Amino acid sequence: IYRVRVDGEVRWETTFEHKPVAPGWIVDHMQWRHVEVDGKRGVPVTSGQTVQLETELAGGLDPAAFTKDQLKLGFGGPFLVQEQRMPRRVPTPHAPNVIYVVVDTQRLDRLGCYGYTKDTTPHIDRFAEKSVVFEDAYTTSSWTWPSTGSLLTSLPPDAHGVKSNESCTLAQSLTTIAEALQGRGYTTAAFVGNPIVSSTRYFDQGFETFDETRSEFRMSDELMPAAFDWLEEHAPLRFFLYLHLVDPHTPHRPSPIQKERLGLGPAPEGWPEIGLDGIRRPSENDPGTVITPEIRQYANDLYDTSVATTDMWFGRLLEKIDALGLDDRTIIVLTSDHGEELLDRGFRGHGHNVFPELVRAPLIFHVPGAQPGRRLGVVSNRHVPTTIAALCDVALPGFGR
């Protein structure tokens, strides 16, 4: 039982049933829950009031009957929030709109503008011709939580603290690029397809709209229509829009249009029913999945078709920006949080190695009025937020202008 009292009066109480989990990764098991009163996050307090946070085991259970690991539960650190109001602003040359696109699990070497010969990304390739392309951009991690923390704060994982499943909450004391731009009069929104990039982990700091999913991956066809509606509604205002797209991430569900265009055939014999995630590595008691040439090829073709699906939706985003007359006053950034191993070295997935296919990221910057077609050298894409801040005449604390 979790309970919050204000001056001795119970203002919020709830009971959660905690169950043992089978080996594996269950998102709901690792999420925080927010205290809410009357549908709003937090408990209203005034100066001089006393707040008490209480936990107790329901049903008369004895805490001594459990190990410390079994009782890893409780309240996080409380913090005080004060609401502020400020007028909406319109974009200017010194404070343009910003659209920040992070493509989850996107390898650099599967984009045509980085030398891939397969026609996976025609829209991104044309976008790159009008933009600045970074040839050697590196992520801060090979998995989502630490890398996304860096992509929102410009801090390396050792500084922002999001480094493991046990420490995967973005501290409220940090300042995100959304918060910095919000203070400059930006209307802010995020549309996120990855369930672990969640408000329960405070990745929503600074976003007035945070469209998220709590239990499963949402591909672009489930995400982008709502983002387009938001763009249309807020086009007259100065805005910051963050899009976290997940088509290249398992479980792959590529667009039928792209399957037909790229000629993706049926899965070969031996392909796991649950897809790439079902390919087992050899272990002491398991010989693992037999990786035939057909399975290896299908894994790559399926991934490429999923990449093409993101490209299709990115093309529609560019069309929407053009139709709304925003192209001459909008910065657009495209990058990824990490890549993916596609049986290159006998491995699949991400988060366990730092090979180039995992930590080299595409990074393309389009800035109105900037010289297009330039290709630059080695950078960390954690510097995207500070670069956006500088272009918008905003300071991120600790990093200057």
C-alpha positions as CSV (number, residue, x, y, z in Angstrom):
1,I,0.0,0.0,0.0
2,Y,1.3,3.4,-1.0
3,R,-0.1,6.5,0.8
4,V,0.5,10.3,0.9
5,R,-0.6,12.4,3.8
6,V,-0.7,16.2,3.9
7,D,-0.9,17.5,7.5
8,G,-2.0,14.1,8.6
9,E,-4.9,13.8,6.1
10,V,-4.7,11.0,3.4
11,R,-4.6,12.8,0.1
12,W,-3.7,9.8,-2.1
13,E,-3.6,6.0,-1.6
14,T,-3.3,3.0,-3.8
15,T,-2.5,-0.7,-3.7
16,F,-0.2,-2.4,-6.2
17,E,0.1,-6.2,-6.4
18,H,3.7,-7.1,-7.0
19,K,4.3,-10.5,-8.6
20,P,7.4,-12.5,-9.3
21,V,8.4,-12.2,-13.0
22,A,9.8,-14.9,-15.2
23,P,13.3,-14.5,-16.6
24,G,13.1,-11.8,-19.3
25,W,12.5,-8.2,-19.7
26,I,9.0,-6.9,-18.7
27,V,8.5,-3.2,-19.2
28,D,5.6,-2.8,-16.8
29,H,7.6,-4.4,-14.0
30,M,10.3,-1.7,-14.2
31,Q,8.1,1.4,-14.5
32,W,7.4,4.0,-11.9
33,R,3.9,5.2,-11.2
34,H,3.0,8.8,-10.6
35,V,1.1,10.1,-7.6
36,E,-2.0,11.8,-9.0
37,V,-4.9,13.7,-7.4
38,D,-8.1,14.6,-9.3
39,G,-6.4,13.4,-12.5
40,K,-3.4,15.7,-12.2
41,R,0.1,14.6,-11.4
42,G,1.3,15.4,-7.9
43,V,-0.3,16.5,-4.6
44,P,-1.2,20.2,-4.2
45,V,0.5,21.8,-1.2
46,T,1.0,25.2,0.3
47,S,3.8,26.8,2.3
48,G,4.2,25.3,5.7
49,Q,2.3,22.0,5.1
50,T,3.9,18.7,6.1
51,V,3.9,15.8,3.6
52,Q,4.3,12.2,4.7
53,L,5.1,9.3,2.3
54,E,4.1,5.9,3.7
55,T,4.3,2.3,2.5
56,E,3.0,-0.8,4.2
57,L,2.5,-4.5,3.2
58,A,-1.1,-5.3,2.8
59,G,-2.8,-8.3,4.4
60,G,-0.7,-8.3,7.5
61,L,2.4,-9.7,5.7
62,D,5.6,-9.6,7.8
63,P,8.5,-7.7,6.1
64,A,10.9,-10.0,7.8
65,A,9.6,-12.8,5.5
66,F,11.1,-11.2,2.4
67,T,14.6,-10.5,1.2
68,K,15.9,-7.0,0.5
69,D,15.7,-7.7,-3.3
70,Q,12.1,-8.7,-3.0
71,L,11.3,-5.4,-1.3
72,K,12.9,-3.1,-3.8
73,L,9.9,-0.8,-3.9
74,G,8.9,2.5,-2.4
75,F,8.6,6.2,-3.3
76,G,11.2,8.1,-5.3
77,G,12.5,11.4,-4.1
78,P,9.8,14.0,-3.9
79,F,10.3,17.4,-5.6
80,L,8.5,20.7,-5.6
81,V,7.0,21.9,-8.8
82,Q,5.7,25.4,-9.5
83,E,3.7,26.1,-12.6
84,Q,4.6,29.1,-14.7
85,R,2.7,30.7,-17.6
86,M,4.1,32.6,-20.6
87,P,2.7,33.8,-23.9
88,R,2.9,31.7,-27.1
89,R,5.5,33.0,-29.6
90,V,6.0,32.8,-33.4
91,P,9.1,31.6,-35.1
92,T,11.8,34.1,-36.0
93,P,15.3,33.8,-37.7
94,H,16.9,33.7,-34.3
95,A,14.3,31.3,-32.9
96,P,13.1,29.0,-35.7
97,N,10.9,25.9,-35.3
98,V,12.7,22.6,-34.6
99,I,11.8,19.1,-35.6
100,Y,14.1,16.5,-34.0
101,V,13.7,13.0,-35.4
102,V,15.3,10.0,-33.6
103,V,15.0,6.8,-35.5
104,D,15.4,4.0,-33.0
105,T,17.8,1.2,-34.0
106,Q,18.8,2.8,-37.3
107,R,22.2,1.7,-38.6
108,L,24.2,4.3,-40.5
109,D,25.2,1.9,-43.3
110,R,21.6,1.2,-44.5
111,L,21.0,4.8,-45.8
112,G,21.8,5.7,-49.4
113,C,23.3,9.0,-48.4
114,Y,25.9,7.0,-46.5
115,G,26.8,4.8,-49.4
116,Y,24.2,2.0,-49.3
117,T,23.4,0.8,-52.8
118,K,20.0,-0.6,-52.0
119,D,17.2,2.0,-52.5
120,T,16.1,2.0,-48.9
121,T,15.9,5.8,-48.2
122,P,15.1,7.9,-51.3
123,H,13.5,10.7,-49.2
124,I,16.2,10.9,-46.6
125,D,18.8,10.9,-49.4
126,R,17.2,13.9,-51.1
127,F,16.9,15.6,-47.7
128,A,20.6,15.0,-47.1
129,E,21.5,16.8,-50.4
130,K,20.0,20.0,-48.9
131,S,21.5,19.6,-45.5
132,V,24.7,19.1,-43.5
133,V,25.7,15.4,-43.2
134,F,28.0,14.2,-40.5
135,E,30.1,11.2,-41.8
136,D,31.2,9.8,-38.4
137,A,28.6,10.5,-35.7
138,Y,28.7,8.3,-32.6
139,T,26.0,7.5,-30.0
140,T,26.8,7.5,-26.3
141,S,25.5,3.9,-25.9
142,S,24.3,0.9,-27.9
143,W,20.9,0.9,-26.3
144,T,18.0,3.2,-25.9
145,W,17.8,4.5,-22.3
146,P,21.3,5.9,-21.9
147,S,21.5,7.2,-25.5
148,T,18.1,8.9,-25.4
149,G,19.1,10.6,-22.2
150,S,22.1,12.1,-24.0
151,L,20.0,13.1,-27.0
152,L,17.7,15.1,-24.8
153,T,20.3,16.6,-22.4
154,S,23.7,16.6,-24.3
155,L,25.2,14.8,-21.3
156,P,27.1,11.5,-21.4
157,P,25.6,8.7,-19.4
158,D,28.0,9.1,-16.6
159,A,26.7,12.6,-16.1
160,H,22.9,12.1,-16.6
161,G,23.0,8.8,-14.7
162,V,20.8,6.7,-17.0
163,K,23.1,3.7,-17.3
164,S,21.2,0.5,-16.4
165,N,17.8,-1.0,-15.8
166,E,18.3,-0.1,-12.2
167,S,19.1,3.6,-12.9
168,C,17.0,4.4,-15.9
169,T,15.1,7.5,-14.8
170,L,16.0,11.0,-16.1
171,A,16.6,13.1,-13.0
172,Q,14.3,16.1,-12.6
173,S,17.3,18.2,-11.7
174,L,18.6,17.9,-15.3
175,T,17.5,20.4,-18.0
176,T,16.4,18.9,-21.3
177,I,16.4,20.7,-24.7
178,A,12.6,20.7,-24.5
179,E,12.7,22.6,-21.2
180,A,15.3,25.1,-22.5
181,L,13.3,25.8,-25.6
182,Q,10.0,26.0,-23.6
183,G,11.6,28.9,-21.7
184,R,12.2,30.7,-25.0
185,G,8.5,30.6,-25.9
186,Y,8.4,27.3,-27.8
187,T,5.3,25.1,-27.8
188,T,6.7,21.6,-27.3
189,A,5.5,18.1,-28.2
190,A,6.9,14.6,-28.4
191,F,5.4,11.5,-30.2
192,V,7.2,8.4,-29.0
193,G,6.9,4.9,-30.4
194,N,9.3,3.2,-27.9
195,P,7.5,2.3,-24.6
196,I,10.6,2.7,-22.5
197,V,11.0,6.4,-23.5
198,S,8.3,7.1,-21.0
199,S,6.9,9.8,-18.7
200,T,7.2,7.3,-15.9
201,R,10.9,7.7,-16.3
202,Y,10.6,11.5,-16.7
203,F,11.7,11.6,-20.4
204,D,8.7,14.0,-20.8
205,Q,10.4,16.9,-19.1
206,G,9.6,20.1,-20.9
207,F,7.0,18.6,-23.2
208,E,3.5,20.1,-23.1
209,T,2.3,17.2,-25.2
210,F,3.9,13.7,-24.7
211,D,2.2,11.1,-26.8
212,E,3.5,7.8,-25.6
213,T,2.8,4.1,-25.3
214,R,3.3,2.1,-22.1
215,S,3.3,-1.5,-23.2
216,E,4.3,-2.1,-26.9
217,F,6.1,-0.5,-29.8
218,R,4.1,1.8,-32.1
219,M,5.3,1.9,-35.6
220,S,5.1,5.1,-37.7
221,D,1.7,4.3,-39.2
222,E,0.3,4.4,-35.6
223,L,2.2,7.5,-34.6
224,M,2.7,9.9,-37.4
225,P,-1.0,10.8,-38.2
226,A,-1.4,12.3,-34.7
227,A,1.9,14.1,-35.1
228,F,0.7,15.6,-38.4
229,D,-2.5,16.7,-36.7
230,W,-0.4,18.4,-34.0
231,L,1.7,20.1,-36.7
232,E,-1.3,21.5,-38.5
233,E,-2.8,22.9,-35.2
234,H,0.5,24.5,-34.1
235,A,1.9,25.6,-37.4
236,P,1.5,29.3,-36.7
237,L,3.4,29.1,-33.4
238,R,7.1,28.6,-32.6
239,F,7.4,24.9,-31.9
240,F,9.7,22.1,-30.9
241,L,8.6,18.7,-32.1
242,Y,10.4,15.5,-31.1
243,L,9.6,12.3,-33.0
244,H,11.0,8.9,-31.7
245,L,10.3,6.5,-34.6
246,V,10.8,2.7,-34.2
247,D,10.2,0.9,-37.5
248,P,13.8,-0.5,-37.6
249,H,13.3,-2.0,-34.1
250,T,11.9,-5.5,-33.5
251,P,9.2,-6.6,-33.8
252,H,9.5,-5.6,-37.4
253,R,6.2,-4.6,-39.1
254,P,7.2,-3.0,-42.4
255,S,4.7,-1.2,-44.6
256,P,3.1,-3.4,-47.3
257,I,4.0,-0.6,-49.8
258,Q,7.7,-1.0,-49.0
259,K,7.5,-4.8,-48.9
260,E,6.3,-4.7,-52.4
261,R,8.7,-2.0,-53.6
262,L,11.7,-3.8,-52.2
263,G,10.5,-7.2,-53.1
264,L,10.5,-8.7,-49.6
265,G,9.6,-12.4,-50.0
266,P,8.2,-14.9,-47.5
267,A,10.2,-15.9,-44.4
268,P,12.6,-18.9,-45.1
269,E,12.5,-22.2,-43.4
270,G,13.8,-22.0,-39.8
271,W,12.8,-18.3,-39.4
272,P,11.5,-18.0,-35.8
273,E,7.8,-17.3,-35.4
274,I,8.5,-14.2,-33.3
275,G,11.0,-12.9,-35.8
276,L,14.6,-11.8,-35.3
277,D,14.2,-11.8,-31.5
278,G,13.7,-15.5,-31.7
279,I,17.1,-16.3,-33.0
280,R,19.0,-18.0,-30.1
281,R,22.7,-17.8,-29.5
282,P,24.5,-21.0,-28.6
283,S,24.9,-21.8,-24.9
284,E,26.0,-24.7,-22.8
285,N,22.6,-26.4,-23.0
286,D,21.3,-25.0,-26.3
287,P,23.0,-25.3,-29.7
288,G,21.2,-22.1,-30.7
289,T,19.5,-21.3,-34.0
290,V,21.1,-22.7,-37.1
291,I,21.9,-19.6,-39.2
292,T,21.5,-20.5,-42.8
293,P,22.4,-18.1,-45.6
294,E,18.7,-17.7,-46.3
295,I,18.0,-16.7,-42.7
296,R,20.9,-14.2,-42.7
297,Q,19.6,-12.7,-46.0
298,Y,16.0,-12.5,-44.8
299,A,17.1,-10.7,-41.5
300,N,18.8,-8.1,-43.6
301,D,16.0,-7.7,-46.1
302,L,13.4,-7.4,-43.4
303,Y,15.4,-4.8,-41.6
304,D,16.0,-2.8,-44.9
305,T,12.2,-2.9,-45.6
306,S,11.6,-1.5,-42.1
307,V,14.1,1.2,-42.7
308,A,12.3,2.1,-45.9
309,T,9.1,2.3,-43.9
310,T,10.6,5.1,-41.8
311,D,11.9,6.8,-44.9
312,M,8.4,6.7,-46.4
313,W,7.0,8.5,-43.3
314,F,9.9,10.9,-43.2
315,G,9.0,11.8,-46.8
316,R,5.5,12.5,-45.8
317,L,6.7,14.6,-42.9
318,L,8.7,16.8,-45.4
319,E,5.7,17.1,-47.6
320,K,3.6,18.2,-44.6
321,I,6.2,20.8,-43.6
322,D,6.3,22.1,-47.2
323,A,2.4,22.2,-47.5
324,L,2.2,24.2,-44.2
325,G,4.8,26.7,-45.5
326,L,7.3,25.9,-42.7
327,D,10.3,24.8,-44.7
328,D,12.1,28.2,-44.6
329,R,11.7,28.6,-40.8
330,T,12.2,25.1,-39.4
331,I,15.4,23.3,-38.4
332,I,15.1,19.5,-39.0
333,V,17.5,17.0,-37.4
334,L,17.6,13.3,-38.1
335,T,19.7,10.8,-36.1
336,S,19.4,7.5,-34.2
337,D,19.9,6.3,-30.7
338,H,21.9,3.2,-31.7
339,G,22.2,0.6,-34.5
340,E,21.4,-3.1,-34.7
341,E,23.4,-6.3,-35.1
342,L,22.0,-8.3,-38.0
343,L,24.1,-11.5,-37.4
344,D,27.2,-9.6,-38.6
345,R,29.4,-11.3,-36.0
346,G,26.9,-14.0,-35.0
347,F,25.0,-11.7,-32.8
348,R,21.6,-10.0,-33.1
349,G,20.0,-7.1,-31.3
350,H,21.8,-4.3,-29.5
351,G,22.9,-3.2,-26.0
352,H,25.6,-5.8,-25.5
353,N,28.5,-4.6,-27.7
354,V,29.9,-1.4,-29.1
355,F,30.8,-2.4,-32.7
356,P,30.4,0.2,-35.4
357,E,27.1,-1.2,-36.6
358,L,25.8,-0.3,-33.1
359,V,27.3,3.1,-32.2
360,R,27.8,4.8,-35.6
361,A,24.7,6.9,-36.2
362,P,23.3,8.9,-39.1
363,L,23.3,12.6,-38.3
364,I,21.8,15.1,-40.7
365,F,21.2,18.7,-39.9
366,H,19.0,20.9,-42.1
367,V,19.2,24.6,-41.1
368,P,17.4,27.2,-43.2
369,G,19.9,29.4,-45.0
370,A,22.9,27.2,-44.2
371,Q,25.2,26.0,-47.0
372,P,23.8,22.6,-48.1
373,G,25.7,19.6,-49.2
374,R,28.6,19.8,-46.7
375,R,29.9,16.6,-45.1
376,L,31.7,16.9,-41.8
377,G,33.8,14.6,-39.6
378,V,33.8,12.9,-36.2
379,V,31.3,14.0,-33.6
380,S,29.1,12.6,-30.8
381,N,25.4,13.0,-31.5
382,R,24.9,13.9,-27.9
383,H,25.8,17.4,-29.0
384,V,22.6,17.8,-31.0
385,P,20.7,19.5,-28.1
386,T,23.5,22.1,-27.5
387,T,23.7,22.7,-31.2
388,I,19.9,23.2,-31.4
389,A,20.1,25.5,-28.4
390,A,22.8,27.6,-30.0
391,L,20.9,27.9,-33.3
392,C,17.8,29.0,-31.3
393,D,19.7,31.5,-29.0
394,V,19.1,29.4,-25.9
395,A,21.5,28.3,-23.2
396,L,21.5,24.7,-21.8
397,P,22.8,25.0,-18.2
398,G,26.4,24.0,-17.8
399,F,27.2,24.3,-21.5
400,G,27.0,28.0,-22.4
401,R,25.5,29.3,-25.6
